[in-house]
Amino acid sequence: MTANTYNQLVSSTFCDNAIRSVMMIDDEFITYADSIKALQGQIKLDGKKLDSSKRAALLESFFQSKKMVCDIDDGVASLDADRIRKSDLIIIDYHLEKDSPDKTLFVLNKLKDSEHLNMVVVYTRENMETVWLQIASMLRGAYDLNSRLINYDNEDVITYWNDVILPDLNSGGGYSLSRTEIVSYIQTGKTIGRIKGILSRNDDITDPKDRDFIANLICEYYIQSSNNLNDAQAAYNVSGDRNGIKWLQIGNIFVTLYRKEVDSYDNDAENIWNTLNESLCEWKPSYYQLLKSEIQNKIEAEALSFNIHLANDIYGQAAWLNEIIRTDNVNFKNEKIDVIFGNLSEELYIKLRKNPELKQFINSVFDAYKQDFDACAETDTLKYCAAQMKLPTNQNIVFQDMYHALNMNLSSRNYEEKHISTGTVFWDTDNNNWYLCVSAACDMVPTQGNDPHHERLSPHRLIKVLQLFPVKPDKALPLAHHSKYIYAYDKDERKYFSILKEGKDLPVVDYMIILNHGHNGTDLGKGKAKAVVWKNTNGDIEKVTLNIKLKSQLRTGYAERYQAIASQYSARIGVDYISVALP
């Protein structure tokens, strides 16, 4: 795509349309409250803060000219991360406590786990390379090296680390990493090959597993050394500019670094804005991220404003309110709330779908990609699209995985239901068998079911299932349009299943009982449940317990299709004809 078109879309959705409020935090700023107190003679202003406050005034004027609400905080009092995260753009000084960056790092760490993307500009007079490494190491997370050594439980490795590696690292020896190597490890998570090479030539450590462990520990040593907060936490993936001096993105936070000049600040506001835009464009968010960002912008701006006519008028709203408050049954109440939530979601979807500005933006995004493809040297659309998503383009397995993911997304969603229902895909972990529930949805509601077998079995529930049979991608992908295949994902492995057994045109229907169906005490919250089946053992009926893992839920339409196939099979009528081969 042309750079200008793409950059305009990025700037539009992440800056122009997204930023409505700005918070500026600097211990050298004079707050509104202190200004009033000074005018009233209650306090005396610090003369050293006047120049910095002029900077704040220019920043505020710039953002207000863009119709943005501005707030100023000196960061002296305890900073409330929940209050800060509500601002669309945060401009924060790196050192809020004299020479310590800890308070700023603490705020950034909290913002990382926000529900929406927070954009932060960190401005500082310090060395940008040092600041970038400290922020990236803290946000990425550092492991406790001593704990890892103890857990590895190898005395030879521990001795070699303490006697050889640590002294070498402390003296800047051959095992030391350059800054470029540290940045590479932070962004890719790949252990540095040069270190592996040195260890491979070492006769003291000969086990490849031990060498890999030490090489990884060396890389983690530098993360821990740059992590001021020293919080032991799980590692996150970090994106950033190649040189590690300008920007980084991790979790739900995007951080841009800006140099804070001592004397010149007249153009700070515009330069900060331009630096943020340039950094976002260098990040190169995917088309999916662009679309999600713009949809969120529209939702926050107008999607369910109170002046629109809701499909569910006040009479219906009154009836739903009555349905909810007249019952003390928690399950019944939650079911009705789910319906209301679904109705609101549907209204939101319809409103967004009709938004002409959103439709134009989405079309512009795909037009930009199409123009770029037409202009580039790559003529294979599969390879082009894989490259745009930063996937390898020289492996056929990548293209298979692309269309497995596409079909899985089209037909199913992650299992987040309250109980097993029509279209639930699950795995019998004891026997490595996969199944699809094809019982009628009304029969699967735990609070319903008045048939004799329902009453006899309650709280357990009899279900009908189709057994699923593994197939290879070269069959399930070219024939995906036959609608006889299920696509699943388990333990980093993409799985393909057919509802028909190899060489047969009929499905395999089975029955089992789900224990404690939809009741407390089940393990559904963890995606697990138990079932029982029966088998003949020397003339006696033996009950066999199955441990099942719930994997996904087919979407509406897909679930009903397979239910219909199972119903047609169960309703089949056999009649006899006599075949003959005539001479």
Secondary structure by P-SEA (a helix, b strand, c coil): ccaaaaaaaaaaaaccccccbbbbbccccccaaaaaaaaaccccccccaaaaaaaaaaaaaaaaaabbbbbbbcccccccaaaaaaccbbbbbcccccccaaaaaaaaaaacccccbbbbbbbccccaaaaaaaaaaaaacccaaaaaaaaaccaaaaaaaaccaaaaaaacccccccaaaaaaaaacccccaaaaaaaaaccccccaaaaaaaaaaaaaaaaaaaccccccccbbbbbbccccccccccccbbbbbbbbbcccccaaaaaaaaaaaaaaaaacccaaaaaaaaaaaaaacccccccccccccaaaaaaaaaaacccccaaaaaaaaaaaaaaaaaaaaaaaaacaaaaaaaaaaaaaaaaaaaacccccaaaaaaaaaccccccaaaaaaaaaaaaaaaccccccccccccbbbbbcccccbbbbbccccccccccccccaaaaaaccbbbbbbbbbbbbcccccccccccccccccccccbbbbbbcccccccbbbbbccccccccccccccccccbbbbbbbbcccbbbbbbbbbbbcccccaaaaaaaaaaaaaaaabbbbbbbbbbcc
